[in-house]
Amino acid sequence: MNHHIRLLIYTIFLLPAAVFAKAETKNIVYMDMRPLLNEDHHDSISVLDVWDRLHTVSTLQGIVNRRKPQFYINYVVNGNINVDSYWWNKYRAAGPAMQDYAPDAYSSFSNNGIVAQKTPVNLLHNNMPVLGSDYDLTDEDGNKAAQVLVERVHARKTPFNWFRCILKSPHWYGQLIKESKRLDPGITLLSAPEFFELYRMWLKEKQGKQ
């Protein structure tokens, strides 16, 4: 089957999931992609098919999860550990989004800092900075994505923001940076080590004033 026709078919079949997930509902669309792990990865047609399915679904996930989790993909397996199943069960479990043992575990081997996707908290945990994640920047136009970035920076009380950008081109990032600086010259883009160290200092200063 033609590559583009196959991709179109996958997209059409996934549209109902997108519509459902975009609706005002507390339900989450769950898609088990693990059968793709059993495909013949030595066959070029099979590899192309897996690529199409994964990237179509991943793109859809980035779009519908922009403001809140509404679409979950189960795919990642590391040896005997089913990573996505583990986090799916954690997500559905009762209680706070991030139990104390989770940041304890992170800070025990590295206190550089983490971005937590299922919690709005901004805090220091054992001297490890924890930042609540922000929107994914999904617009294919870097200039429009920059508008969302600037709006979110202005909307949040915490002067530190972390945005996820999936499968974007160097040109897209160039647009994003240039337009962001034009809209707000005060915005500074930092490397991860610089970001978390400054964020740690800001949290300590904030704690000292309380």
Residue frames as a rotation matrix with the C-alpha (Angstrom) as fourth column:
MET 1
0.577 0.817 0.000 0.00
0.817 -0.577 0.000 0.00
0.000 0.000 -1.000 0.00
ASN 2
0.121 -0.511 0.851 1.24
0.389 -0.764 -0.515 3.48
0.913 0.393 0.107 -0.83
HIS 3
-0.630 -0.517 -0.579 3.00
0.719 -0.108 -0.686 5.10
0.292 -0.849 0.440 2.12
HIS 4
-0.950 0.246 0.192 0.87
-0.280 -0.944 -0.175 8.26
0.138 -0.220 0.966 2.07
ILE 5
-0.075 0.962 -0.264 -2.42
-0.452 0.203 0.869 6.36
0.889 0.185 0.420 1.68
ARG 6
-0.011 -0.006 -1.000 -1.52
0.650 0.760 -0.012 4.18
0.760 -0.650 -0.005 4.65
LEU 7
-0.881 -0.378 -0.283 -0.69
0.463 -0.572 -0.677 7.25
0.095 -0.728 0.679 6.74
LEU 8
-0.671 0.706 0.228 -4.02
-0.584 -0.692 0.424 8.86
0.457 0.151 0.876 5.78
ILE 9
0.123 0.726 -0.677 -5.92
-0.007 0.683 0.731 5.72
0.992 -0.085 0.090 6.84
TYR 10
-0.380 -0.328 -0.865 -4.22
0.828 0.296 -0.476 5.71
0.412 -0.897 0.159 10.25
THR 11
-0.997 -0.032 0.064 -5.08
0.006 -0.931 -0.365 9.37
0.071 -0.364 0.929 10.74
ILE 12
-0.340 0.940 -0.016 -8.75
-0.568 -0.192 0.800 8.85
0.750 0.281 0.599 9.82
PHE 13
0.158 0.389 -0.908 -9.08
0.400 0.815 0.419 5.95
0.903 -0.429 -0.027 12.24
LEU 14
-0.516 -0.457 -0.724 -7.54
0.835 -0.082 -0.544 8.03
0.189 -0.886 0.424 15.02
LEU 15
-0.700 0.254 0.667 -9.74
-0.075 -0.955 0.286 11.10
0.710 0.150 0.688 14.51
PRO 16
0.414 0.903 -0.116 -12.58
0.055 0.102 0.993 9.78
0.909 -0.418 -0.008 16.73
ALA 17
0.250 -0.408 -0.878 -10.08
0.945 0.298 0.131 9.35
0.209 -0.863 0.460 19.55
ALA 18
-0.795 -0.574 0.196 -8.93
0.543 -0.818 -0.192 12.94
0.271 -0.046 0.962 19.05
VAL 19
-0.299 0.778 0.553 -12.48
-0.208 -0.618 0.758 14.29
0.931 0.112 0.346 19.10
PHE 20
0.588 0.532 -0.609 -13.32
0.409 0.454 0.792 12.28
0.698 -0.715 0.049 22.21
ALA 21
-0.041 -0.716 -0.697 -10.18
0.996 0.029 -0.089 13.37
0.084 -0.697 0.712 24.00
LYS 22
-0.824 -0.256 0.505 -10.73
0.300 -0.954 0.005 17.03
0.480 0.156 0.863 23.11
ALA 23
0.153 0.970 0.191 -14.21
0.142 -0.213 0.967 16.96
0.978 -0.121 -0.170 24.62
GLU 24
-0.251 -0.151 0.956 -14.84
-0.840 -0.457 -0.293 18.12
0.481 -0.877 -0.012 28.17
THR 25
0.761 0.456 -0.462 -14.53
-0.222 0.852 0.475 14.73
0.610 -0.258 0.749 29.86
LYS 26
0.412 -0.605 0.681 -12.64
-0.859 -0.010 0.511 13.19
-0.303 -0.796 -0.524 32.73
ASN 27
0.840 -0.074 0.537 -12.03
0.162 0.979 -0.119 10.05
-0.517 0.188 0.835 30.70
ILE 28
0.002 -0.899 -0.439 -8.67
-0.729 -0.301 0.615 9.35
-0.685 0.319 -0.655 29.08
VAL 29
0.856 0.203 -0.476 -8.27
-0.501 0.552 -0.666 7.60
0.128 0.809 0.574 25.74
TYR 30
0.156 -0.786 0.598 -5.88
-0.538 0.440 0.719 4.65
-0.829 -0.434 -0.354 26.18
MET 31
0.803 0.059 -0.594 -4.10
-0.573 0.353 -0.740 3.07
0.166 0.934 0.317 23.22
ASP 32
0.480 -0.623 0.618 -1.96
-0.148 0.637 0.757 -0.05
-0.865 -0.455 0.213 23.52
MET 33
0.692 -0.317 -0.648 0.79
-0.718 -0.208 -0.665 0.14
0.076 0.926 -0.371 20.88
ARG 34
0.025 -0.766 0.642 2.87
-0.715 0.435 0.547 -2.75
-0.699 -0.473 -0.537 22.28
PRO 35
0.661 0.212 0.720 1.90
0.246 0.845 -0.474 -5.16
-0.709 0.491 0.507 19.47
LEU 36
0.919 -0.355 -0.173 4.17
-0.329 -0.446 -0.832 -3.05
0.218 0.821 -0.527 17.24
LEU 37
0.188 -0.893 0.408 7.13
-0.904 0.005 0.428 -4.36
-0.384 -0.450 -0.806 19.24
ASN 38
0.080 -0.082 0.993 6.51
-0.002 0.997 0.082 -7.79
-0.997 -0.009 0.079 17.70
GLU 39
0.930 0.243 -0.276 6.72
-0.246 -0.147 -0.958 -6.53
-0.273 0.959 -0.077 14.11
ASP 40
0.512 -0.769 0.382 9.60
0.832 0.555 0.002 -7.67
-0.214 0.317 0.924 11.89
HIS 41
0.743 -0.249 -0.621 12.07
-0.093 -0.958 0.273 -4.82
-0.662 -0.145 -0.735 12.24
HIS 42
-0.415 -0.881 0.227 14.31
0.123 0.193 0.974 -6.34
-0.902 0.432 0.028 9.57
ASP 43
-0.184 0.463 0.867 11.63
0.975 0.200 0.100 -5.84
-0.127 0.863 -0.488 6.91
SER 44
-0.949 -0.313 0.031 11.70
0.314 -0.938 0.146 -2.34
-0.017 0.148 0.989 5.39
ILE 45
-0.396 0.882 0.256 7.93
0.002 -0.278 0.960 -2.26
0.918 0.381 0.109 4.73
SER 46
0.334 0.492 -0.804 7.19
0.763 0.359 0.537 -3.34
0.553 -0.793 -0.255 8.28
VAL 47
-0.459 -0.600 -0.655 9.56
0.857 -0.493 -0.149 -0.72
-0.234 -0.630 0.740 9.70
LEU 48
-0.922 0.159 0.353 7.89
0.041 -0.867 0.496 1.99
0.385 0.472 0.793 7.61
ASP 49
0.001 0.989 -0.149 4.48
0.240 0.144 0.960 0.84
0.971 -0.037 -0.237 8.82
VAL 50
0.183 -0.018 -0.983 5.56
0.975 0.133 0.179 0.97
0.127 -0.991 0.042 12.47
TRP 51
-0.815 -0.554 -0.169 7.07
0.563 -0.827 -0.005 4.41
-0.137 -0.099 0.986 11.91
ASP 52
-0.627 0.646 0.435 3.82
-0.004 -0.562 0.827 5.71
0.779 0.517 0.355 10.40
ARG 53
0.303 0.832 -0.465 1.67
0.495 0.280 0.823 4.41
0.814 -0.480 -0.327 13.22
LEU 54
-0.010 -0.384 -0.923 3.91
0.998 -0.065 0.016 5.61
-0.066 -0.921 0.383 16.03
HIS 55
-0.894 -0.437 -0.101 4.42
0.430 -0.899 0.090 9.10
-0.130 0.037 0.991 14.67
THR 56
-0.412 0.839 0.356 0.77
0.060 -0.365 0.929 9.59
0.909 0.404 0.100 13.75
VAL 57
0.463 0.606 -0.646 -0.32
0.645 0.270 0.715 8.58
0.608 -0.748 -0.266 17.25
SER 58
-0.236 -0.643 -0.728 2.46
0.953 -0.298 -0.045 10.57
-0.188 -0.705 0.684 18.95
THR 59
-0.906 -0.043 0.421 1.52
0.208 -0.913 0.352 13.70
0.369 0.407 0.836 17.02
LEU 60
0.032 0.997 0.077 -2.11
0.127 -0.080 0.989 13.24
0.991 -0.022 -0.129 17.99
GLN 61
0.313 0.037 -0.949 -1.10
0.913 0.264 0.311 12.77
0.262 -0.964 0.049 21.62
GLY 62
-0.695 -0.670 -0.261 0.86
0.712 -0.692 -0.121 16.02
-0.100 -0.270 0.958 21.59
ILE 63
-0.699 0.495 0.516 -2.15
-0.024 -0.737 0.675 17.91
0.715 0.459 0.527 20.22
VAL 64
0.279 0.954 -0.112 -4.89
0.081 0.093 0.992 16.62
0.957 -0.286 -0.051 22.52
ASN 65
0.375 -0.192 -0.907 -2.72
0.906 0.281 0.316 16.64
0.194 -0.940 0.280 25.66
ARG 66
-0.218 -0.552 0.805 -1.80
0.439 -0.792 -0.424 20.28
0.871 0.261 0.415 25.23
ARG 67
-0.134 0.250 0.959 -3.81
-0.612 -0.782 0.118 21.51
0.779 -0.571 0.258 28.22
LYS 68
0.074 0.121 0.990 -4.43
-0.921 0.388 0.022 18.34
-0.382 -0.914 0.140 30.24
PRO 69
-0.881 -0.450 0.147 -3.77
-0.377 0.855 0.356 14.58
-0.286 0.258 -0.923 29.97
GLN 70
0.152 0.987 -0.049 -6.47
-0.791 0.092 -0.604 13.07
-0.592 0.131 0.795 27.75
PHE 71
0.853 0.070 -0.516 -4.69
-0.436 0.638 -0.634 10.49
0.285 0.767 0.575 25.58
TYR 72
0.255 -0.760 0.599 -2.27
-0.740 0.246 0.626 7.83
-0.623 -0.602 -0.499 26.86
ILE 73
0.558 -0.190 -0.808 -0.06
-0.630 0.536 -0.561 5.56
0.540 0.822 0.179 24.74
ASN 74
0.581 -0.392 0.713 1.32
-0.432 0.594 0.678 2.30
-0.690 -0.702 0.176 26.11
TYR 75
0.903 -0.283 -0.324 4.42
-0.241 0.292 -0.926 1.37
0.357 0.914 0.195 24.11
VAL 76
0.137 -0.978 0.155 7.76
-0.779 -0.203 -0.593 1.69
0.611 -0.039 -0.791 25.92
VAL 77
0.999 0.033 -0.010 9.27
-0.021 0.821 0.570 -1.56
0.027 -0.570 0.821 27.24
ASN 78
0.238 -0.967 0.093 12.80
-0.879 -0.255 -0.402 -1.77
0.412 0.014 -0.911 28.64
GLY 79
-0.842 -0.515 -0.161 13.85
-0.431 0.822 -0.374 -5.41
0.324 -0.245 -0.914 28.94
ASN 80
-0.582 0.643 -0.499 11.37
0.679 0.721 0.137 -7.04
0.447 -0.259 -0.856 31.30
ILE 81
-0.598 0.328 -0.732 10.12
0.457 -0.610 -0.647 -3.69
-0.659 -0.721 0.215 32.55
ASN 82
-0.118 0.654 0.747 6.95
0.924 -0.204 0.324 -2.34
0.364 0.729 -0.580 30.95
VAL 83
-0.884 -0.413 -0.217 7.61
0.466 -0.809 -0.358 1.34
-0.028 -0.417 0.908 31.52
ASP 84
-0.736 0.626 0.256 4.36
-0.403 -0.710 0.577 2.79
0.543 0.322 0.775 30.19
SER 85
0.127 0.783 -0.609 2.21
0.273 0.563 0.780 0.22
0.954 -0.265 -0.142 32.02
TYR 86
-0.379 -0.360 -0.853 3.97
0.910 0.023 -0.414 1.17
0.168 -0.933 0.319 35.25
TRP 87
-0.990 -0.051 -0.128 3.21
0.077 -0.976 -0.202 4.87
-0.114 -0.210 0.971 34.81
TRP 88
-0.432 0.901 -0.029 -0.34
-0.278 -0.102 0.955 4.16
0.858 0.421 0.295 33.63
ASN 89
0.136 0.455 -0.880 -1.03
0.684 0.600 0.416 2.26
0.717 -0.658 -0.230 36.86
LYS 90
-0.637 -0.419 -0.647 0.56
0.757 -0.495 -0.425 5.05
-0.143 -0.761 0.633 38.88
TYR 91
-0.928 0.295 0.228 -1.54
-0.174 -0.883 0.436 7.62
0.330 0.365 0.871 37.07
ARG 92
-0.100 0.972 -0.214 -4.78
-0.147 0.199 0.969 5.77
0.984 0.128 0.123 37.83
ALA 93
-0.381 -0.089 -0.920 -3.89
0.770 0.520 -0.369 5.10
0.511 -0.850 -0.129 41.47
ALA 94
0.731 0.676 0.091 -5.73
0.464 -0.591 0.660 6.99
0.500 -0.440 -0.746 44.18
GLY 95
0.432 -0.542 -0.721 -3.93
0.731 -0.258 0.632 9.67
-0.528 -0.800 0.285 46.16
PRO 96
0.465 -0.306 -0.831 -1.66
-0.294 -0.938 0.181 12.61
-0.835 0.161 -0.526 45.29
ALA 97
0.942 -0.091 -0.324 -0.16
-0.312 0.119 -0.942 12.77
0.124 0.989 0.083 41.82
MET 98
0.124 -0.964 -0.233 3.37
-0.222 0.202 -0.954 12.54
0.967 0.170 -0.189 43.12
GLN 99
0.926 0.153 -0.346 3.85
0.262 0.398 0.879 10.50
0.272 -0.905 0.329 46.28
ASP 100
0.753 -0.648 0.110 6.79
-0.580 -0.576 0.576 11.43
-0.310 -0.498 -0.810 48.50
TYR 101
0.361 -0.668 0.651 8.77
0.194 0.737 0.648 8.35
-0.912 -0.108 0.396 47.50
ALA 102
0.718 -0.067 0.693 8.99
0.696 0.067 -0.715 9.53
0.002 0.996 0.094 43.87
PRO 103
0.752 -0.497 0.433 10.94
-0.297 -0.842 -0.450 12.78
0.588 0.210 -0.781 44.47
ASP 104
0.625 -0.553 0.551 12.86
-0.542 0.200 0.816 10.95
-0.562 -0.809 -0.175 47.22
ALA 105
0.557 -0.382 0.738 14.04
0.543 0.839 0.024 8.45
-0.628 0.387 0.675 44.63
TYR 106
0.751 -0.262 0.607 15.03
0.468 -0.438 -0.768 11.14
0.467 0.860 -0.206 42.13
SER 107
0.728 -0.449 0.518 16.88
-0.561 -0.824 0.076 13.26
0.393 -0.346 -0.852 44.67
SER 108
0.777 -0.430 0.460 18.76
-0.147 0.586 0.797 10.23
-0.613 -0.686 0.392 46.03
PHE 109
0.230 -0.725 0.649 20.81
0.812 0.510 0.282 9.83
-0.536 0.462 0.707 42.85
SER 110
-0.633 -0.441 0.637 20.59
0.711 -0.656 0.253 13.30
0.306 0.613 0.728 41.30
ASN 111
0.040 0.648 -0.760 19.31
0.783 -0.493 -0.380 16.56
-0.621 -0.580 -0.527 42.72
ASN 112
-0.874 -0.434 0.218 19.81
0.463 -0.611 0.642 18.55
-0.146 0.662 0.735 39.52
GLY 113
-0.560 0.752 -0.349 16.06
-0.570 -0.655 -0.496 19.07
-0.601 -0.079 0.795 39.11
ILE 114
-0.774 0.395 0.495 12.96
0.579 0.757 0.301 17.52
-0.256 0.520 -0.815 37.55
VAL 115
-0.712 0.680 -0.172 9.92
-0.694 -0.648 0.313 18.69
0.102 0.343 0.934 35.58
ALA 116
-0.804 0.472 0.361 6.85
0.185 0.776 -0.603 16.89
-0.564 -0.418 -0.712 36.93
GLN 117
-0.912 0.410 0.020 4.09
-0.060 -0.181 0.982 16.38
0.406 0.894 0.189 34.36
LYS 118
-0.105 0.940 -0.325 1.27
0.474 0.334 0.815 15.51
0.874 -0.069 -0.480 36.73
THR 119
0.200 0.168 -0.965 1.61
0.960 -0.228 0.159 18.11
-0.193 -0.959 -0.207 39.41
PRO 120
0.680 0.095 0.727 1.44
0.367 -0.902 -0.226 21.91
0.635 0.421 -0.648 39.52
VAL 121
0.850 -0.287 -0.443 3.91
0.396 -0.208 0.895 22.12
-0.349 -0.935 -0.063 42.41
ASN 122
0.442 -0.814 0.377 7.01
0.041 -0.402 -0.915 24.27
0.896 0.420 -0.144 42.39
LEU 123
0.928 -0.050 0.369 9.25
-0.372 -0.079 0.925 23.41
-0.017 -0.996 -0.092 45.31
LEU 124
-0.162 -0.980 -0.119 12.58
-0.830 0.201 -0.521 22.26
0.534 0.015 -0.845 46.67
HIS 125
0.917 0.395 0.058 12.67
-0.371 0.788 0.491 18.61
0.149 -0.472 0.869 47.71
ASN 126
0.655 -0.753 0.061 15.89
0.498 0.491 0.715 17.67
-0.568 -0.438 0.697 49.50
ASN 127
-0.073 -0.649 -0.758 17.49
-0.169 -0.741 0.650 20.61
-0.983 0.175 -0.056 47.68
MET 128
-0.765 -0.090 0.638 16.20
0.568 0.373 0.734 19.26
-0.304 0.923 -0.235 44.34
PRO 129
-0.660 0.547 -0.514 14.14
-0.544 -0.821 -0.176 21.82
-0.518 0.164 0.839 42.37
VAL 130
-0.577 0.596 0.559 10.76
0.696 0.716 -0.046 20.47
-0.427 0.363 -0.828 41.19
LEU 131
-0.784 0.283 -0.552 8.90
-0.446 -0.876 0.184 22.39
-0.432 0.391 0.813 38.48
GLY 132
0.071 0.881 0.467 5.34
0.204 0.446 -0.872 21.76
-0.976 0.157 -0.148 37.30
SER 133
-0.680 -0.382 0.626 5.31
0.638 0.113 0.762 21.28
-0.362 0.917 0.167 33.52
ASP 134
-0.337 0.554 -0.761 3.64
-0.444 -0.807 -0.390 23.72
-0.830 0.206 0.518 31.14
TYR 135
0.713 0.694 -0.099 1.90
-0.375 0.258 -0.891 23.27
-0.593 0.672 0.444 27.77
ASP 136
-0.122 -0.640 0.759 3.44
0.678 0.504 0.534 21.33
-0.724 0.580 0.372 24.92
LEU 137
-0.113 0.035 -0.993 4.23
-0.543 -0.839 0.032 23.66
-0.832 0.543 0.114 22.02
THR 138
-0.138 0.178 0.974 2.50
0.433 0.896 -0.103 21.81
-0.891 0.407 -0.201 19.17
ASP 139
0.784 0.497 -0.372 1.81
-0.087 -0.505 -0.859 24.43
-0.615 0.705 -0.353 16.49
GLU 140
0.406 -0.630 0.662 3.81
0.866 0.496 -0.060 23.75
-0.291 0.598 0.747 13.34
ASP 141
0.481 -0.231 0.846 4.30
0.321 -0.852 -0.415 27.50
0.816 0.471 -0.336 12.89
GLY 142
-0.276 -0.711 -0.646 7.14
0.888 0.069 -0.455 28.57
0.368 -0.700 0.613 15.18
ASN 143
-0.820 0.006 0.573 5.80
-0.069 -0.994 -0.089 32.13
0.569 -0.113 0.815 15.33
LYS 144
0.209 0.967 0.144 2.39
-0.461 -0.033 0.887 30.96
0.862 -0.252 0.439 16.59
ALA 145
0.413 -0.147 -0.899 4.05
0.652 0.737 0.179 28.63
0.636 -0.660 0.400 19.09
ALA 146
-0.695 -0.719 0.023 6.02
0.543 -0.545 -0.639 31.64
0.472 -0.432 0.769 20.36
GLN 147
-0.354 0.660 0.662 2.74
-0.493 -0.734 0.467 33.46
0.795 -0.161 0.585 21.06
VAL 148
0.675 0.574 -0.463 1.59
0.025 0.609 0.792 30.56
0.737 -0.547 0.397 23.25
LEU 149
-0.033 -0.799 -0.601 4.96
0.844 0.300 -0.445 30.51
0.536 -0.521 0.664 25.00
VAL 150
-0.816 -0.309 0.489 4.81
0.101 -0.909 -0.406 34.23
0.569 -0.282 0.772 25.82
GLU 151
0.085 0.936 0.342 1.18
-0.522 -0.251 0.815 34.00
0.849 -0.248 0.467 26.97
ARG 152
0.661 0.141 -0.737 2.08
0.391 0.774 0.499 31.18
0.640 -0.618 0.456 29.36
VAL 153
-0.423 -0.878 -0.221 5.14
0.741 -0.195 -0.643 33.00
0.522 -0.436 0.733 30.68
HIS 154
-0.712 0.205 0.671 2.96
-0.314 -0.949 -0.043 36.00
0.628 -0.241 0.740 31.50
ALA 155
0.291 0.956 -0.046 0.16
-0.434 0.175 0.884 33.87
0.853 -0.237 0.466 32.99
ARG 156
0.473 -0.133 -0.871 2.23
0.596 0.777 0.205 31.87
0.649 -0.616 0.446 35.48
LYS 157
0.971 -0.104 0.217 3.35
-0.229 -0.672 0.704 33.33
0.073 -0.733 -0.676 38.79
THR 158
0.482 -0.844 0.237 6.55
0.325 0.423 0.846 31.31
-0.814 -0.330 0.478 38.72
PRO 159
0.593 -0.260 -0.762 9.07
-0.658 -0.701 -0.273 33.11
-0.464 0.664 -0.587 36.47
PHE 160
-0.660 -0.750 0.047 10.40
-0.599 0.563 0.569 29.78
-0.453 0.347 -0.821 35.19
ASN 161
0.524 0.849 -0.071 8.68
-0.680 0.367 -0.634 27.79
-0.512 0.381 0.770 32.45
TRP 162
-0.666 -0.666 0.337 9.52
-0.339 0.672 0.658 24.48
-0.664 0.324 -0.674 30.79
PHE 163
0.389 0.807 -0.445 7.91
-0.776 0.026 -0.631 23.68
-0.497 0.590 0.636 27.44
ARG 164
-0.224 -0.402 0.888 8.08
0.150 0.886 0.439 20.39
-0.963 0.232 -0.138 25.55
CYS 165
0.288 0.224 -0.931 8.53
-0.854 -0.381 -0.355 20.57
-0.434 0.897 0.081 21.77
ILE 166
0.102 -0.159 0.982 8.31
0.023 0.987 0.157 17.26
-0.995 0.006 0.104 19.89
LEU 167
-0.066 -0.199 0.978 9.79
0.863 0.480 0.156 16.55
-0.500 0.854 0.140 16.44
LYS 168
0.867 0.307 -0.393 10.45
0.124 -0.896 -0.426 20.17
-0.483 0.320 -0.815 15.45
SER 169
0.558 -0.653 0.512 12.91
0.745 0.123 -0.656 21.37
0.365 0.747 0.555 12.81
PRO 170
-0.403 -0.775 -0.487 15.87
0.876 -0.481 0.041 23.72
-0.266 -0.410 0.872 13.38
HIS 171
-0.733 0.200 0.650 13.98
0.258 -0.803 0.537 26.34
0.629 0.562 0.537 11.35
TRP 172
0.354 0.927 -0.124 11.01
0.410 -0.035 0.911 26.01
0.841 -0.373 -0.392 13.72
TYR 173
0.342 -0.299 -0.891 13.23
0.928 -0.041 0.370 26.62
-0.147 -0.953 0.264 16.75
GLY 174
-0.755 -0.634 0.168 14.76
0.656 -0.735 0.171 29.62
0.015 0.240 0.971 15.02
GLN 175
-0.297 0.759 0.580 11.28
0.162 -0.558 0.814 31.09
0.941 0.336 0.043 14.48
LEU 176
0.554 0.563 -0.614 10.31
0.640 0.185 0.746 30.35
0.533 -0.806 -0.258 18.08
ILE 177
-0.070 -0.682 -0.728 13.36
0.956 -0.255 0.147 32.04
-0.286 -0.685 0.669 19.59
LYS 178
-0.860 -0.309 0.406 13.24
0.454 -0.827 0.332 35.10
0.233 0.470 0.851 17.33
GLU 179
-0.152 0.898 0.413 9.50
0.126 -0.396 0.909 35.70
0.980 0.190 -0.053 17.76
SER 180
0.477 0.286 -0.831 9.60
0.815 0.209 0.540 35.10
0.328 -0.935 -0.134 21.53
LYS 181
-0.413 -0.730 -0.544 12.32
0.846 -0.529 0.068 37.73
-0.338 -0.432 0.836 21.94
ARG 182
-0.798 0.186 0.573 10.38
0.233 -0.782 0.579 40.14
0.555 0.596 0.581 19.74
LEU 183
0.210 0.978 0.003 7.18
0.278 -0.063 0.958 39.71
0.937 -0.200 -0.285 21.76
ASP 184
0.995 0.047 0.088 8.99
-0.071 -0.278 0.958 39.96
0.069 -0.959 -0.273 25.10
PRO 185
0.353 -0.936 0.001 12.67
-0.337 -0.128 -0.933 40.97
0.873 0.328 -0.360 25.12
GLY 186
0.066 -0.306 0.950 12.81
-0.994 -0.102 0.036 39.96
0.085 -0.947 -0.311 28.80
ILE 187
0.917 0.301 0.260 12.43
-0.322 0.946 0.043 36.27
-0.233 -0.123 0.965 28.00
THR 188
-0.059 -0.989 -0.138 15.70
-0.996 0.048 0.078 34.32
-0.070 0.142 -0.987 28.23
LEU 189
0.861 0.266 -0.433 16.22
-0.348 0.929 -0.122 30.80
0.369 0.256 0.893 26.90
LEU 190
0.144 -0.806 0.574 18.62
-0.972 -0.006 0.235 28.72
-0.185 -0.591 -0.785 29.01
SER 191
-0.378 -0.315 -0.871 20.34
-0.402 0.903 -0.153 25.37
0.834 0.292 -0.468 28.89
ALA 192
0.525 0.665 -0.531 18.95
0.140 0.548 0.824 22.78
0.840 -0.507 0.195 31.32
PRO 193
-0.091 -0.587 -0.804 21.84
0.934 0.230 -0.273 23.05
0.345 -0.776 0.527 33.87
GLU 194
-0.923 -0.236 0.305 21.63
0.162 -0.955 -0.249 26.85
0.350 -0.180 0.919 33.93
PHE 195
-0.168 0.961 0.218 17.84
-0.322 -0.262 0.910 26.75
0.932 0.083 0.354 34.14
PHE 196
0.534 0.458 -0.711 17.65
0.408 0.597 0.691 24.44
0.741 -0.659 0.131 37.13
GLU 197
-0.392 -0.721 -0.572 20.48
0.887 -0.130 -0.443 26.12
0.245 -0.681 0.690 39.04
LEU 198
-0.886 0.129 0.445 18.82
-0.131 -0.991 0.026 29.54
0.444 -0.036 0.895 38.70
TYR 199
0.121 0.988 -0.095 15.46
-0.268 0.124 0.955 28.01
0.956 -0.090 0.280 39.56
ARG 200
0.180 -0.153 -0.972 17.00
0.806 0.589 0.057 26.42
0.564 -0.794 0.229 42.68
MET 201
-0.824 -0.551 -0.133 18.40
0.540 -0.691 -0.481 29.80
0.173 -0.468 0.867 43.74
TRP 202
-0.579 0.688 0.438 15.01
-0.404 -0.708 0.579 31.45
0.709 0.159 0.688 43.17
LEU 203
0.367 0.736 -0.568 13.21
0.151 0.556 0.818 28.82
0.918 -0.386 0.093 45.28
LYS 204
-0.160 -0.509 -0.846 15.71
0.938 0.188 -0.291 29.24
0.307 -0.840 0.448 48.13
GLU 205
-0.953 -0.178 0.244 15.33
0.133 -0.972 -0.192 33.01
0.272 -0.150 0.951 48.02
LYS 206
-0.188 0.970 0.156 11.55
-0.391 -0.220 0.894 32.65
0.901 0.107 0.421 48.04
GLN 207
0.344 0.272 -0.899 11.70
0.584 0.687 0.432 30.29
0.735 -0.674 0.077 51.03
GLY 208
-0.577 -0.690 -0.437 13.93
0.781 -0.309 -0.543 32.72
0.239 -0.655 0.717 52.90
LYS 209
-0.844 0.297 0.446 11.32
-0.255 -0.955 0.153 35.47
0.472 0.016 0.882 52.58
GLN 210
0.087 0.946 -0.314 8.52
-0.039 0.318 0.947 33.31
0.995 -0.070 0.065 54.02
